[in-house]
Amino acid sequence: MNQKNKKGILFDSTRCIGCGACYEACKERNHLPKTVENFLDDELSDKTYSTVKSRNGHFLRRFCMHCEVPTCASVCPVAALEKTELGPVVYHSDRCIGCRYCIQACPFNIPKYEWTKRTPLVRKCDLCSDRLLAGQRTACAEVCPTGATTFGGRDFLIAEARRRFRSSPGRYLERIYGLEEVGGTDVLLLADISFESLGLRTDLSKQPLPLLTWNVLQKIPNFVTVGGVLLGGIWWITNRRDEVRLAERRTQGS
């Protein structure tokens, strides 16, 4: 994959005013229905691909992180999820068999399932992949009035984040969230308080999760891999699927 072509988003929570323009733009671009009266109360779902949350006096956007080596794509048995040349992790609904392994595997808990439909699909942000192919910015970045959501090449966004650190000493927690988490993501985050206090996971490995899996499997004899790992994996996936389903039903019912 040509790294120079990779596009992404830099979200700067110190610039976000919680206006909800990005939220509404995502809804409009993806033809999604209204789900709540106050957008700050909304949660990621099959009808909401991007949220804005207020935490500890700061605003944080939540949507697909578009991992450099996406775990969701690595566990999909039919290649319904794909990391594209420009960066977005896209979903091919015509290939999906509804196994929901991607939902269970995502370290950021992003993909959601259409539980209420007779022919359900997986839903999530695709980084406006059609707009990127047309040479346009993402819909959310285009409408942001403060520059809190910036679109560009991943290398440019990293350089821009570091420029902000230098130009505003003491303003930021000098860490780019997404630079190394799970091998890196194409959505990068800046803040002036700990990312944990914003509700983000800070216990993630720096290595891509699929790589960790294969490193373990390579050290296990074939008969153990086929037997123990397969059965253990089925048990974990089954139980994780039940947990995800119950959690999403609680969210829908609240």
N, C-alpha and C positions, 0 to 999 in steps of 0.2 A: 504494500500500500504506500502510495506516494504521500509522505508526511507533509510536503509543502502544500498540497491541495486541501488538507484537513481544515474544516471549519468548526467553529464552536461558539460558545456563549461565555462571557465573563459577567457574573452577577456580583455587584458591589453593594452589600447591605447598608453601607454608610451613606449611599446615595438614594436608597429606596425610600419613597415617601408613602408607600402603601396606597397609591391611587387606584390600583386595580386595572389599569389600562392593558397591561400584558395579559391578565386573566381574561378580559373581555375579548381581546384580539385573538387569543387561542380558541375561545368558544366560537367566535365568528368564522375563523378560518377552517375549523374542523366541523362546522355545522352541528354544534353541541347544544343541547337544551339548557334552559335556566334550571338550576338545581337548588339554589338557596336565595334568600332575600339579601343577605350580607355576604359578599364574596369571601370575606375573611373567615367565615364559618365553614367554608366548603372544604372537602377532602378529596384527594385523588380517587377517581373511580372510572368506570367505563364511560361516564358522561362528563368527566372533568380531567383533563390531561395536565393542567398546570394550576398550581394554587399559590396564594400569597398568605402567609401566616404571620401573626404578630407574636413575638416571643421576647420577653425581657426588654421591652421597650424598643425592639428592632423588628424590621420586616425581613422575611426570608421567602424566597421563591422555591417551590418544590416541583420538579418535573424530571423526566428521564435524564440521567447523567451521561448517556451515550459513551459508555466505557470503550477505551481503546481495544481491549480484548473482552468483549461482553460475555459474561457467564450465561446469560439468557440464550444467546445464539449457540453457545457451545453445548448446552444440554438439550437443545431442540432436536428431536430425531428426524425431522423432515425439512430442516432448513427454512422454517417459516420466519425466522428472525435472521437478519443479515446486517453486518457492518459494511457500509458502503464506502466508496473511495473518498467521498467528500466529508465523511464523518458520522452522519446519522445512522442509528441502528433502526432499520425499517422492518416492518411486519408484512408478510405475504399471507393474507387471509385465505387465499385459495389453497395454500399448502397445509394450513393448520389442522391438526386432528383433535385439538381440545385436550391434550394431555396435561397442560398447565404446569409443566416442569419449569418453564421460564419464570412463572410467578414465584415458585418456591425457591428458585436459584438466585434471584436478583438480590444482591447485598443491600440495595437501597429501597427495596419493597415498592417498586414502581409499577410493573405491569398489573392491570386489573382485568377481571373476567366479567363477561356479560351474563351474570347468573340468571337473570330473569327472562332471557330469550330462548326460544326453542332451538335455534341454531347459533349458539353463543360463540363469540370471538374474543381474542385478547386485545386490549386497547391500551395505548400509551402515546406520549409525545413522540413524533418522528422528526423533530427539529425542522419542521417545514421543508421536508426533503424536495418537494416539487419546486418550491421557491428557490432553493439553493441551486437546483439544476438550471433554473432560468436566470441565475446570476443575481438573485434578490436576497435581501436579508430575511431573517425569520420575522414572522408577524409581530411577535412580542417585542423584539428589538426595535422594529420600525416605529412603534407607537410610544416607547418609553420616553417620557419628557425630561428625565433627569440624567440619563446616561447610566442608570443603575444596571440596565441590561444592555451589554455591548456585544455586537456580533462581529466576527472576523476570523482570520486564520488562527489556528491554535497557537502557533509560535508567536504571532503578533500579540495575542491576548496575554500570553505569559510575560512577554516583554512589557506590555502596558501595565500589568499588575505590579511588576517590579519597579517601573517608573513611578507609579503612585506611591509605593513605599518610600522611594528616595525623595520625592517632591513634598511629601507630607509626613515627616518623621514623627513617630509617636501616635499617628492617627489610626494606624492599622495594627492588628495582630499580624506580624509579618510571616504569614503562612498562606499559601495558595491551596485551598481545599480542592482536590481533584487532580493536582499535579502528579501525585504519586499513588493515591489510594487505588487499590486493586489494579495496579499497573497504569493508572492514569485515566482520566475521563476528558471528554471534549466540552463538558460544562465545568467551569472553574468558578470558585466562590471566594470572595473577600469579606472580611468582617473586622470589627474593632473589639469584639468579645470572643470568648472561646466558641468554637463550632459546636461543641457538646452542649453548651447552654442554649444554642439555637435549635437543638433537637437533631443534630446530625451525628452519625456514627463516627467515632474517632478511634475505634478499635480494629479498623480494617487493615489487612495486610497490604504491603506495598507491591507484592507480586500479583499478577493476574490470577484470579481464582482457578480458572481452568488449568493453568500451569501447575499450581499446587496439587491439583487432583491427579494429573498425569505423573508428576514426580513421585507421588505415593504409589500409584499403581505400578510403575516401572520397577519398584523394589519388592513387589509382592509376587510370589510364585503364581503361575497361571491357574492352577487348580483352586488356590485361595481366591484369586481375583474373580474367577467365574462363579465360584460358590458363595463365599462369605461376602465379598463386596457387592455382588448382584443382589443377594437376599437382603443384606443390610441396607443397600440403596433403595430397594423397593419398600422396605419397612419405613425408612426415613421419609421417602417421598410421599407415601400414603398418609403418614401422620402429619407431615408438614402441610399437605393439601387440605386435610381436615381443619388444621389450625387456621390456615389462610381463609378458608370458606367461612368459618365461624366468625373470624375477625371482620370480614367484609360485611357479613350479614348484620353484625352488631352496629357497624358504621352506618349501613343503610337504614337501620331501624331507629337510629338516634336522631 
